[in-house]
Amino acid sequence: MAIIDATVTNKEIPHIIQEQIVSALSHYPELTDTHIRFKFTRSLGGSIMAARPVVASLFGDRKNRQYEILISAVFKLSDSIEPIHQVEDDVLIGWIGHELGHIMDYEQRSTMGIARFGLLYGLSKRYIRKAERVADTFAVQRGMAPYLLATKNFILTHSGLSEKYKNKIASLYLSPDDIVALVEELKHSDKEEKRKVIAEEEVIGDEIK
Ligand SMILES: [Zn+2]
């Protein structure tokens, strides 16, 4: 078992999936000091993982804000149960990477913004789709596309997962094709961004001359 990296601070990590969590966290240096508790739970209302702020921590100082990533200890399959830690590493890393994307999103929001998020997420399928896209976008920007693809392909092709669950995933989450398109889009916007920066620097350079 790997020793937890010294840069992983303010985290509570279950030993059994420690390596996968640390690997996903390594893509998010901006979350190094963020308080995140990874916690196994028995039931998650049909989900496998969920990221949420600890409500009580939202009312104090911003730097004391805490988050939880709840992880269902097992998958309920149609005729059996599969412990989550037996899932392939890349699949699990992609899954955690997606949840960390949600935390990146929360981190940019005020307490009011988070309250609004919670409300709209509960009310609107369109809003859920938007929020899920934002989480995946953070993960793709941080080089996690191959892991996300592993996760999505795992879910969509898993013969033992219920059709209901697979349909929910297909209707609310980005598909593997969407991820590939997103990678291309971000590559392009990166170039665009660089062009803009270079153009701006040239203007400033001209002004100095
Ligand atoms: Zn999500």
Boltz pocket constraint, residues with backbone or C-beta under 6 A from the ligand:
constraints:
  - pocket:
      binder: B
      contacts: [[A, 98], [A, 99], [A, 102], [A, 131], [A, 132], [A, 135]]
      max_distance: 6.0
